[in-house]
Each structure stands twice: as C-alpha cells, then as structure tokens.
Amino acid sequence: MLYNYDKILAKDVMCKRYITLKENYQLKHAIKLLLKNNMKEVFVTDEKNKLKGIITLTDISRLMKQKFSESLILKECMIDNLITIKKDIALLACRNIMRKNKIGILPVVEHEYLIGVIRKQEIMDFFYMGLEKAGIKLNHVINCLHEAVCVIDENGRVVIWNKSAEKLYNVPAVKILGRPLGEFFPDAMDVKVFRTKEPVENVYHSPKENCHIVINSAPIFLDGKFLGVVSTDRDVSELRKLTNELQKANDTVEFLKREVERFSNDGFGKVIGKNPKLLEKIELAKQVAKTKVNILITGESGTGKEVFARAIHECSSQKGLFVPINCSAIPNELFESELFGYEQGAFTGANRKGKMGLFEMANNGTIFLDEIGDMPLFMQAKLLRVLQDKVVRRVGGEKYNNINVRVISATNKNLKKMVELGSFREDLYYRLDVVQIKLPPLRERGGDIVLLMDYFLKELSMQNNKDVRYIDPEVVKILQNYNWKGNIRELKNTMEYLVVLCKGNKITTDLIPNYILEEIKKNKRREGGSLDLNKAIVEFEKDMIKEALKMAKGKKAKAAKLLNIPRATLYYKIDQYEIDCQ
C-alpha cells in the first residue's frame, strides 16, 4: 500500500479557517461576515465560546425567502443539532459520517470548543492529492522494476507500459500508450488473457534470439466487473545462461566422478606386460601421445584398446577430459544427440534444460570412439564434418560451438575391407587412421599371461573380500596353453570365476572351467598330428566315459544307460583305461 488512509486522522486534515459569532448576534451580522470572508457557514458560540450551533448561506437564503427579518437573533435561527467529531477520529470515518448523514461539514471539537472544521472539500482535496502522489510513486516503482509491466484496460488499450517493457520489446511508451496492444503484438499473452479472462503463470517465451522470457498475466476484476489485464515479463536470459553453465558443470562433475571411480591410476602403468611386441606398441604410443594426430587402435576384442587409449591421453598435453564412447551401444536415433547434444525441446522426451554433447564435454581433451566400425553411415558423414571444421551444433540449435578435441578410435574389424564393401567412408577412414597401433592378441604375448594372472589375482581378491594368495603351477600351465579368444577380458573373467569359487587360499585345477580343459585337449590332439585311428578312438572313449560318470555323479549303472552300453562293458572299459570314478 502506498497510503494507509486508516492512519490519517481528522486533526491532520482539519481546516482552522472558520467564522464564529456569539449566539446573541443578529442575522445581519452573520450575512456581513460571510460576504466579507467569502465563507459558506458561521459557527455560533455562547458567552464562554462553547459551540452551540451553525448557520449556513443556504439557511439564510431560506429565511429570506420566508420574509424573516435580518434583525433575527442567531440563537433563534441556528441549527443546534450539530454532528461533531473528535480530533483523533480517522479521516475515512469522517467521510463515512458525511455520507450517512448527507452533510458536507463536520466541526472538530475538544471539550465543547471548536478547534477545526472538516469540510467535504478538505476530504476531496486530501484524497486527490494523495491519489496524485500515489500515482507518481506508483509510476516510479513500476519504472524501477526489472520486469516488463503492461496493463491494458477493458477496451484492450495500453494504460501502463514501463521502461523495462520499452527496453525488452523496443517500443517506446509514447507510441503504445492509449493504443490497442494487439496492433503491436497480435499474439501477446495479454491479448489471449483479454479474450479468455483466464490467468496464465510462468509461460516461457523467446521474442528474439538469445532472449528468454517468463510471462505471468492475469485479468483484473473489481466487484465482478472486468477492468483489463496486467502482466509481468521477466527476462531470464542471464539466468538461463547460468543454468546452462551449471548444467555443464554438473555433467562434467558427474562424468569425472564416474571416471575417477573406474580409473584411479591411468597411464601406461595400467598396461601389464613385458612382451617385445607389446613394448614396441607402447613406445609408438608414447611417441605420438604428445602430438595432436588422430590415432586408430586395432586388435581383437579384449586386447585392452580402451586402456591403451587412456594411457595415450594421460601422456598427452591435453588438459581436458578423456571421454569414451561405445559406438556399438548407442541406438542409431540417439547418435547425433549423444555426440553433439541438444537444445531445450529439440525432440519428444528431451531433457527440458537441454544437454551438452560428448564432443563438447571432451573439449580440449580426448574423445575415444570405441567400436568405430559400428557407427552408422549417416553419422560417419557428420563426424567427418566435425573433424574437418572443428565445430559442433546441438540438435535443434542454430549456434556452432568451436571444439579442440583429440580423436582416438578403436575397432576389432577390418576397416579397409569395410571401405571396399562400402560400409565405411573412405575419407573418414583416412582422417582417423593417421597413426595406427595394432595391439597383439594375448596368445602371442607368452609370459604376459602369468603377469596378468598375478595382477588380477590381487585386484579381484581385494574386490571380492577373498584371501586367495596362490595359484597351483598346473593351473598356470593350463591357462598358458589356452587360446584366449577373448584375450585379456576373457582372462580377467576367468580369474574372477576362480577367485570367487576358491574355498581356501589357493586356486587348484579342479576349479578350472570345463570349456577351457576341453579346448586344450582338442588343441593337443590337433597339435599331435597322429593319424592312428585306434588311439583317437581310445581317447574319445575315455572322454565320453568320464563325462557320463560326471553327469551320473559316479553311479555306474546310470552312466552305462547314458552311454547306451551294457553295465559289464562299462566296468571293463573303466578297468582297461584306469579311469578314476571318484
């Protein structure tokens, strides 16, 4: 409230300019004083100056029409049933008394003595003056608001248009005031509310590029009568910018948190091995790490391509993040939004705040495109454009963002053959394959298997709260002879299986998975090169009997049934081949 009229008292407003006469004076004296002082009433007092009555020009005119003499004494013609007020009565109460009794004047008395007068004109002048001051203050307050304020009347014409509105919409107040708002802004929210008479809250609006507004608009009703519409438009462009920066920071923090949890000691120290072929690749990687060339890492699945890529990043001069992307794990329809990000409302289901893409997240760092051979062709074209122009544009956005990203790719496929078949772009292949590092499979690294087994034993024992310290030499020998098609990943999975199932502190041969033992037997038979059919049949029979006894849990009768041979035949072959049935 700019004014609280309940706090304004009669003594603050009352007029002290009035005329008094003693009650024994004649009417002609009152007429003379009224004409001389240009007043409309005379207050009548007794000899002790106490208020007794009042006589007005209206009363005198009535008496003259009735042919009363001017010698008439005031006591005989005055109005003595006066309504008086105390000086501490509220001004609004004075107004209400006047309305109720249909009078235009109130004497202010104290101990029956007249001390002032409240006339209708005093009240009107005070309220008009207050209204004028309130208008000036209100106009100043509205113009000081950061929000754009617009008020339209019941005819849709603009009656308030503050300086923030001028600045936001580039329309001066002198041009729009008194004109219909729809002439300037046909789709304005106030125009809609003017039609519907329904309020709207927190509606987003972008009147121009990089300008973001939140609108609140409501109809104005007084005693059920529609008077117009008032709205405030809040510019949240800076807030939105800060929100985007905060979202980027949060995305980065979350990403770093995940990465720190996964890798607390990156670098080539994570590359376990002493094999000359591997050491040669490490030296090559260290040599190119300090440069900015794109690197393609090839090799079979599970050879440690991501670990190698991380090590290159750690040895480089890149100050940004290492951001890995598994191209085979992203659905085709999400590829572009994941790599390049998207703006608010870019597509159904999108985060309402938008999202930073992985390329932006990797700015001044390294982006690792794992399984690059699985990237769809339409994305290969977009990726090529990014590598050439060094800029990205979010889905649904218009702004291009500059990026400085080192690209490391990896694949277990033959990209050259894919280029020949048309499933991989030749121009992109040569962009990615500036330096190629081919990692050797585990089966070609000889003694590295033992080093990796020891490393995984310690790591996995700690992770699984196990106290496994030793590996039986026979187990080591068996695992060294295994082919390891899944390479280091398969070895780690096997070691975890052995650690989890180990009941003591030593891993023994009985824990080795059957598929590994069977594979080694097949390899031995192939490597033996013998063409003796009888020996091959004997080995086959021994394996079949052992498998049947295992399935039958040592019960020979059941094993004979599984093998579809007489029980006596089974007993004979067990003795013949010296098979342990326990």
Secondary structure as the mmCIF struct_conf table of DSSP 4:
data_model
#
loop_
_struct_conf.conf_type_id
_struct_conf.id
_struct_conf.beg_label_comp_id
_struct_conf.beg_label_asym_id
_struct_conf.beg_label_seq_id
_struct_conf.end_label_comp_id
_struct_conf.end_label_asym_id
_struct_conf.end_label_seq_id
HELX_RH_3T_P HELX_RH_3T_P1 TYR A 5 LYS A 7
STRN STRN1 LEU A 9 LEU A 9
HELX_RH_AL_P HELX_RH_AL_P1 ALA A 10 VAL A 13
STRN STRN2 CYS A 15 CYS A 15
STRN STRN3 THR A 20 LYS A 22
TURN_TY1_P TURN_TY1_P1 GLU A 23 ASN A 24
BEND BEND1 TYR A 25 TYR A 25
STRN STRN4 GLN A 26 GLN A 26
HELX_RH_AL_P HELX_RH_AL_P2 LEU A 27 ASN A 37
TURN_TY1_P TURN_TY1_P2 ASN A 38 ASN A 38
BEND BEND2 LYS A 40 LYS A 40
STRN STRN5 GLU A 41 THR A 45
TURN_TY1_P TURN_TY1_P3 GLU A 47 LYS A 48
STRN STRN6 LYS A 50 LYS A 50
STRN STRN7 LEU A 51 THR A 56
HELX_RH_AL_P HELX_RH_AL_P3 LEU A 57 LYS A 65
TURN_TY1_P TURN_TY1_P4 GLN A 66 LYS A 67
TURN_TY1_P TURN_TY1_P5 GLU A 70 SER A 71
STRN STRN8 ILE A 73 ILE A 73
HELX_RH_AL_P HELX_RH_AL_P4 LEU A 74 CYS A 77
BEND BEND3 MET A 78 MET A 78
STRN STRN9 ILE A 79 ILE A 79
STRN STRN10 ILE A 85 ILE A 85
TURN_TY1_P TURN_TY1_P6 LYS A 87 ASP A 88
BEND BEND4 ILE A 89 ILE A 89
STRN STRN11 ALA A 90 ALA A 90
HELX_RH_AL_P HELX_RH_AL_P5 LEU A 91 ASN A 101
TURN_TY1_P TURN_TY1_P7 LYS A 102 LYS A 102
BEND BEND5 GLY A 104 GLY A 104
STRN STRN12 ILE A 105 GLU A 110
TURN_TY1_P TURN_TY1_P8 HIS A 111 GLU A 112
STRN STRN13 TYR A 113 ARG A 119
HELX_RH_AL_P HELX_RH_AL_P6 LYS A 120 CYS A 144
BEND BEND6 HIS A 146 GLU A 147
STRN STRN14 ALA A 148 ASP A 153
TURN_TY1_P TURN_TY1_P9 GLU A 154 ASN A 155
BEND BEND7 GLY A 156 GLY A 156
STRN STRN15 ARG A 157 ARG A 157
STRN STRN16 VAL A 158 TRP A 161
HELX_RH_AL_P HELX_RH_AL_P7 LYS A 163 TYR A 169
TURN_TY1_P TURN_TY1_P10 ASN A 170 ASN A 170
HELX_RH_AL_P HELX_RH_AL_P8 ALA A 173 ILE A 176
TURN_TY1_P TURN_TY1_P11 LEU A 177 GLY A 178
BEND BEND8 ARG A 179 ARG A 179
STRN STRN17 PRO A 180 PRO A 180
HELX_RH_AL_P HELX_RH_AL_P9 LEU A 181 PHE A 184
TURN_TY1_P TURN_TY1_P12 PRO A 186 ASP A 187
HELX_RH_AL_P HELX_RH_AL_P10 MET A 189 THR A 196
STRN STRN18 VAL A 200 HIS A 205
BEND BEND9 PRO A 207 LYS A 208
TURN_TY1_P TURN_TY1_P13 GLU A 209 ASN A 210
STRN STRN19 ILE A 213 LEU A 222
TURN_TY1_P TURN_TY1_P14 ASP A 223 GLY A 224
STRN STRN20 LYS A 225 ASP A 235
HELX_RH_AL_P HELX_RH_AL_P11 SER A 237 ARG A 262
BEND BEND10 SER A 264 ASN A 265
BEND BEND11 GLY A 267 GLY A 267
HELX_RH_3T_P HELX_RH_3T_P2 PHE A 268 LYS A 270
BEND BEND12 VAL A 271 VAL A 271
HELX_RH_AL_P HELX_RH_AL_P12 PRO A 276 ALA A 289
TURN_TY1_P TURN_TY1_P15 LYS A 290 LYS A 290
BEND BEND13 THR A 291 THR A 291
STRN STRN21 ILE A 295 THR A 298
BEND BEND14 GLU A 300 GLU A 300
TURN_TY1_P TURN_TY1_P16 SER A 301 GLY A 302
BEND BEND15 THR A 303 THR A 303
HELX_RH_AL_P HELX_RH_AL_P13 LYS A 305 CYS A 315
BEND BEND16 SER A 316 SER A 316
BEND BEND17 GLY A 320 GLY A 320
STRN STRN22 PHE A 322 ASN A 326
TURN_TY1_P TURN_TY1_P17 CYS A 327 SER A 328
BEND BEND18 ALA A 329 ILE A 330
HELX_RH_3T_P HELX_RH_3T_P3 ASN A 332 LEU A 334
HELX_RH_AL_P HELX_RH_AL_P14 PHE A 335 PHE A 340
STRN STRN23 GLY A 341 TYR A 342
TURN_TY1_P TURN_TY1_P18 GLN A 344 GLY A 345
BEND BEND19 ALA A 346 PHE A 347
TURN_TY1_P TURN_TY1_P19 THR A 348 GLY A 349
TURN_TY1_P TURN_TY1_P20 ARG A 352 LYS A 353
STRN STRN24 LYS A 355 MET A 356
HELX_RH_AL_P HELX_RH_AL_P15 LEU A 358 MET A 361
TURN_TY1_P TURN_TY1_P21 ALA A 362 ASN A 364
BEND BEND20 GLY A 365 GLY A 365
STRN STRN25 THR A 366 ASP A 370
TURN_TY1_P TURN_TY1_P22 GLU A 371 GLU A 371
HELX_RH_3T_P HELX_RH_3T_P4 ILE A 372 ASP A 374
BEND BEND21 MET A 375 MET A 375
HELX_RH_AL_P HELX_RH_AL_P16 LEU A 377 ASP A 389
STRN STRN26 VAL A 391 ARG A 393
STRN STRN27 VAL A 395 VAL A 395
TURN_TY1_P TURN_TY1_P23 GLY A 396 GLY A 396
STRN STRN28 TYR A 400 ASN A 402
STRN STRN29 ARG A 406 THR A 411
BEND BEND22 ASN A 412 LYS A 413
HELX_RH_AL_P HELX_RH_AL_P17 LEU A 415 LEU A 421
TURN_TY1_P TURN_TY1_P24 GLY A 422 GLY A 422
BEND BEND23 SER A 423 PHE A 424
HELX_RH_AL_P HELX_RH_AL_P18 GLU A 426 LEU A 432
BEND BEND24 VAL A 434 VAL A 434
STRN STRN30 VAL A 435 LYS A 438
HELX_LH_PP_P HELX_LH_PP_P1 LEU A 439 PRO A 441
HELX_RH_3T_P HELX_RH_3T_P5 LEU A 442 GLU A 444
BEND BEND25 ARG A 445 ARG A 445
TURN_TY1_P TURN_TY1_P25 GLY A 446 GLY A 447
HELX_RH_AL_P HELX_RH_AL_P19 ASP A 448 GLN A 463
TURN_TY1_P TURN_TY1_P26 ASN A 464 ASN A 465
STRN STRN31 TYR A 470 ILE A 471
HELX_RH_AL_P HELX_RH_AL_P20 PRO A 473 ASN A 481
BEND BEND26 TYR A 482 TYR A 482
TURN_TY1_P TURN_TY1_P27 LYS A 485 GLY A 486
HELX_RH_AL_P HELX_RH_AL_P21 ASN A 487 LEU A 501
BEND BEND27 LYS A 503 ASN A 505
STRN STRN32 LYS A 506 ILE A 507
HELX_RH_3T_P HELX_RH_3T_P6 THR A 509 LEU A 511
BEND BEND28 ILE A 512 ILE A 512
HELX_RH_AL_P HELX_RH_AL_P22 ASN A 514 GLY A 528
HELX_RH_AL_P HELX_RH_AL_P23 LEU A 533 MET A 551
TURN_TY1_P TURN_TY1_P28 ALA A 552 GLY A 554
HELX_RH_AL_P HELX_RH_AL_P24 LYS A 556 LEU A 563
TURN_TY1_P TURN_TY1_P29 ASN A 564 ASN A 564
BEND BEND29 ILE A 565 ILE A 565
HELX_RH_AL_P HELX_RH_AL_P25 ARG A 567 TYR A 577
TURN_TY1_P TURN_TY1_P30 GLU A 578 GLU A 578
#
